[in-house]
Amino acid sequence: MQVHTGPAESGLAELSRAIEERRSDRRPFGAAPVPASTIARLVAGVTRYGATLHPVIDPGARRRLDEVLADAGARQRFVPGYAAELTIWSHRWTAARDGVPAAARTVHATHPDLRAFPRGALAAARPPHDGSILLVLTTVGDEVLDHLLAGEAASAVLLTATDQGLATTPLSQSQEVPATRARLASSVLHSPDHPQLVIRVGHPGPDPGRIGRTPRRTLDAVLLH
Ligand SMILES: Cc1cc2nc3c(=O)[nH]c(=O)nc-3n(C[C@H](O)[C@H](O)[C@H](O)COP(=O)(O)O)c2cc1C
């Protein structure tokens, strides 16, 4: 895949408006459900990348997905080096251009579906009900190009949701553990396709305060010529 000059693909320029606004929000979300029309829009937005977005709406499927996410988290606790890696990524030096700073992490874990990070600095009140929906992004293949297209599709979901005033959290633990990745496909999605990312979408919660902007590596560090 190559970067080429020319007009931006239709719709992408509009989505780029949301780039500055978008943050990974690990706080509890509001109680109101995400409108069906918005979910339909998110689902339609990934087809141009050959990907599929599965909204997990059925209560049984959601319960199984919650179990898969909890299982992935529990298994990772025993993966050698996992805890050390998480600590390194959450305790970067001040001038670091990557990592997940305390200003992007909550003071305590807010939901069992979410990755358990070391204590952060964001306030996180627990609302009576978190109305978030989980969407699972899948691809037919599982090669490098499929991963690249899944990344583009994930970006479209995150930016479209942000543009609609919604909050989002990418969740990849269930894909990082082979056993839970397989269980996600077979027992939650009933699909032969490959799960690439779970995306939590909902209305921003009641917590005050802006999530800190995470640092970025330089363009030269990430773009191969
Ligand atoms: C493919 C992918 C997987 C991610 N998985 C997780 C995850 O499992 N848990 C989590 O809290 N954040 C996850 N994130 C969010 C990243 O930590 C976040 O994008 C990064 O720290 C930059 O912060 P920002 O999204 O607020 O700009 C993931 C992001 C991507 C792109």
The ligand as a Tripos MOL2 file, in Angstrom:
@<TRIPOS>MOLECULE
LIG
   31    33     1     0     0
SMALL
NO_CHARGES

@<TRIPOS>ATOM
      1 C1         -5.0960   -1.4560   18.0370 C.3       1 LIG1
      2 C2         -5.2800   -0.7690   19.3550 C.ar      1 LIG1
      3 C3         -5.5340   -1.5100   20.4930 C.ar      1 LIG1
      4 C4         -5.7330   -0.8850   21.7390 C.ar      1 LIG1
      5 N1         -6.0340   -1.6380   22.8430 N.ar      1 LIG1
      6 C5         -6.3050   -1.0240   24.0120 C.ar      1 LIG1
      7 C6         -6.6960   -1.7880   25.1500 C.ar      1 LIG1
      8 O1         -6.7760   -3.0050   25.1120 O.2       1 LIG1
      9 N2         -7.0060   -1.1190   26.2870 N.ar      1 LIG1
     10 C7         -6.9180    0.2500   26.3690 C.ar      1 LIG1
     11 O2         -7.2200    0.7850   27.4230 O.2       1 LIG1
     12 N3         -6.5390    0.9940   25.3040 N.ar      1 LIG1
     13 C8         -6.2470    0.3910   24.1290 C.ar      1 LIG1
     14 N4         -5.8810    1.1340   23.0370 N.ar      1 LIG1
     15 C9         -5.8110    2.5880   23.1490 C.3       1 LIG1
     16 C10        -4.3720    3.0790   23.1580 C.3       1 LIG1
     17 O3         -3.7860    2.8550   24.4100 O.3       1 LIG1
     18 C11        -4.4200    4.5700   22.7980 C.3       1 LIG1
     19 O4         -4.9030    4.7080   21.4840 O.3       1 LIG1
     20 C12        -3.0700    5.2380   22.9010 C.3       1 LIG1
     21 O5         -2.6270    5.2280   24.2310 O.3       1 LIG1
     22 C13        -3.1780    6.7050   22.4020 C.3       1 LIG1
     23 O6         -4.1280    7.4260   23.1540 O.3       1 LIG1
     24 P1         -5.4130    8.0960   22.4840 P.3       1 LIG1
     25 O7         -6.2250    7.0000   21.8410 O.co2     1 LIG1
     26 O8         -6.1580    8.7680   23.5850 O.co2     1 LIG1
     27 O9         -4.9080    9.0640   21.4420 O.co2     1 LIG1
     28 C14        -5.6580    0.5230   21.8180 C.ar      1 LIG1
     29 C15        -5.3900    1.2790   20.6550 C.ar      1 LIG1
     30 C16        -5.2190    0.6410   19.4450 C.ar      1 LIG1
     31 C17        -4.9590    1.4700   18.2000 C.3       1 LIG1
@<TRIPOS>BOND
     1     1     2 1
     2     2     3 ar
     3     2    30 ar
     4     3     4 ar
     5     4     5 ar
     6     4    28 ar
     7     5     6 ar
     8     6     7 ar
     9     6    13 1
    10     7     8 2
    11     7     9 ar
    12     9    10 ar
    13    10    11 2
    14    10    12 ar
    15    12    13 ar
    16    13    14 ar
    17    14    15 1
    18    14    28 ar
    19    15    16 1
    20    16    17 1
    21    16    18 1
    22    18    19 1
    23    18    20 1
    24    20    21 1
    25    20    22 1
    26    22    23 1
    27    23    24 1
    28    24    25 2
    29    24    26 1
    30    24    27 1
    31    28    29 ar
    32    29    30 ar
    33    30    31 1
@<TRIPOS>SUBSTRUCTURE
     1 LIG1         1 GROUP 0 **** ****
